């Protein structure tokens, strides 16, 4: 999605790549103009793609994807685990990513590359190169069977990685021993694979003599990095899988990767089973301090979350869990510690210290997973107690260490991680944004689930709401919260200090909206949706004065964070060439609204890019490429962690940032 | 006991060091001359030492040791786990090994060093330097409390090793973290121990944050090699132990070492619990080929043997098993494979191949041991299927790789390992000697246990027997077998082909013995002991014609082995400067008898040295010294394994060697 190239400075025209704000789409006439009065439609700014994926054996399967408009069909497929032929990784050069696109509206435009690739008849039938088709409205996409095994894969934010997984398979036919060649079984195998310095697990040695002889000395060595983890009878080189986990405090996402092709074969997510211990990291850390058994139970709950997802993706794709040889896990420092059973107490209290930033060689079994019994685990290291492995993965996925532009990565959540790169130095910090963005502490707050208002437009004609699932609004999720506050500031119903204007002023400023300004108890509120015309305000979906304050504190914490980072590198707001909004919340945030309330620097809206689940993308990258894995490790050295709570000027800056 | 120095060629006078043959002792008048007729006494050629060991706290304990005559009191104590002060390692230079010796007979001679060390009164009271007192007859020895912690220890055959165990403890007082010093717990610890490149076990990381804070950041790091295996609260540097195992097919021996002093604190042995699966390696390998569960059961039985011994030595010495941080194990290739659960089948059938010669980093738990949960295990690598880790340990203990002399190491047993060094190259082989030396396949054969005849002298006056435990003879053990055959050959009752001479010839050659030559069934036998004068011959202890054949085949296999090794290095028998007889059997063999039947090269008897349990000594050495451990690994490269069954000329040589 981002236009940057890993290895060079950005071309000027790339700066103005697509950004997926609703404003942008309005300008381009891609969304219907707001209707009068209050309307409820799927105004989420998302489009639905329906993929019919043909298999080599003649079968086909149906898969759906919901993405921000403007995403290329190739990326939309790739993010959702649908493999499309490609050798250039979606850069419009290999002309292999042929798909047939059908849409209810205008067919996608024909590019020069399409013309060179397809006949006129094919173009008329809807054939296009998937990497050049922008999903600006709902599309049906036919994906032909894969003809090539890609040598590279596109992951992260437009990052193309050369496939060089740590998991390797080597089929060997060994010479059988004789009295004049009594080399040991292991030496025999090692000498057949002499480009690697193999280390060997005891369990492999235990079975090696039997496996070699039962298989007539024709076997496949399974190697992770340089560890020989198994010797399988016969030639099994075509079968190797790995699992990428994004272990969030709230949600856990698993992607099963086929390491032969570099493509995802299944994706699944579910709530973290640690939820009953508390919704955020602090309550879970506290649990371990109050109850000596809690750490063990939290560790088991994490393991169960991961195991259930592993079973789900393997089941869905028909992959034997014993053929999953490696996992990668990206999580914040607390989630990572809990998943590994490392006492998390010091993370929860000043001076916020980790037991360790990086980990020794780990087995998937150390995370409670039952895959291949000696499957390895790569766990992302953390930069600090509140800039965890998920952000390190995100930096990798977004190429923070490779891009020469001035870029800001903001992962918005209860704990908001902020990373700034000037193309040379990288600084990172964490800002305690509080629960506003997760819907917590907000009167009508809720998670970004069915019924949550996620888009709000205020106009002369009234209120327009975008609701997840296109149903009756039930509450306000984080992006809706930002939207409504931004809109209220824009129309003038909230002043710069974050206070609702008096009723008289409201009637004058926005006559169509003024009657929505009322009270619940002693508190002033703005009503977004009233289930029945005469229903009591308490039963409405509304925004309260206190909600505004919560958001104000959150955005002040975040903007103080990046302000201080900009100072650290001697930069001004306007120097920032790209802002990446990451995390399940950030990706759904309207860039225009984020700018308007000051959550991100005041920049042309096209510089604000929705980066998606960057942690999960980073986890995939380290499984696909040893070079990227080395990059992730190097980040520990390259990034300077800035502790905000240690800064004497933090409070002053914070107060400065409170205003809208 | 060998006089060789690890680092230089032998001085001429050292060649004639003590050898513990009965002949030698007869010559020196140290044994009573043989009495007339048949006498039964403890003629084993062993002396009993009784040690009264004073502890620092004023207590004392009584310990016994039974050793070949001529061993120094210092070595006898050291071999039996009794610590005596010494910094020179028993070489007569430090004058620290002061003991008080009492004997029924003549007091031990006073040496120049004793005169310089003790007053006349002290000398009169029996004070001597323990390394200069030769145990030529039974002695009572008072050992004063230890005053020094030796920096070196004497182990193996006179090898002095500088104490540098892989197990290290480091007490550190860490600076507590602050907001301006948020180094992780692990980095904090690593930077305090920056001369080591520590690797860390996950289990240590799990507890590290809690241990550091509960102990106010004052902790002791437990390191094995460079692996951080634990962090203990407070200063525990004085407490570190390791366990050396000699895992024999028949007997398992454990020595608990105090790594602070380098001295053994307890020794124990017991039968290998794998015995029910068969007495030798082949029957145990066969068991795993017939029954898929047998490998698991054999592994468990080995683990139980080791665990019981570990419990015994820890219990006896009051050492917490959690303070045993490392074990070393020396065993033959089959015992080692079974203990680790490695499928042993290829070891049992031609072309006799090992799964592996060396092992990855192992935990004591991999051997079924419950010591410190992350205690490491060092397992001796094997050179071949029948030249195992026990022999590699033996080479280390005897300094085969360091000594410049031409030396032959023979470990006598069912499988006989033979190593020859010319001071530069080392060659090794295995000879299938069969069960004769273990008492198996011999009519009146038995293990070297109470009632076993282990010394036989034939004279004009009749038969003189040395019996273990000084009781009524019950059977013939391996050394007795060799002795009686050698004596029968010497007096002429057996001819060079191994046949008993006819009765008429016998009456002429040895009138006092001829009536002992009789028959059991159709087979001619020589009666050694008849329980009652008129008891039937079947109930006697006797040697049969077939027994002689068994021994003939065994000695032929062995002598063929060293003959071919001598040829391999272009040497003649007379070039051999020292023969080391090792193993529980070899150590008790009379050198003179071994020469007489051709089991060892025909050399001056003083060149034949009893080397004791060299496997166990090697295991101790690798625990005490990283340098020696590296030496053991290097042996794998330095030694050339010669496969006898591959040699076309083996059978011809074997037949040549059959004659006495």
Interface residues (C-beta under 8 A of the other chain):
Chain A: X177 X178 X179 X180 X181 X182 X183 X184 X185 X186 X187 X199 X200 X201 X202 X205 X206 X207 X208 X209 X210 X213 X340 X341 X342 X343 X344 X345 X346 X350 X351 X352 X353 X354 X355 X356 X357 X359 X360 X362 X366 X384 X385 X641 X643 X645 X646
Chain B: X177 X178 X179 X180 X181 X182 X183 X184 X185 X186 X187 X199 X200 X201 X202 X205 X206 X207 X208 X209 X210 X213 X340 X341 X342 X343 X344 X345 X346 X350 X351 X352 X353 X354 X355 X356 X357 X359 X360 X362 X366 X384 X385 X641 X643 X645 X646
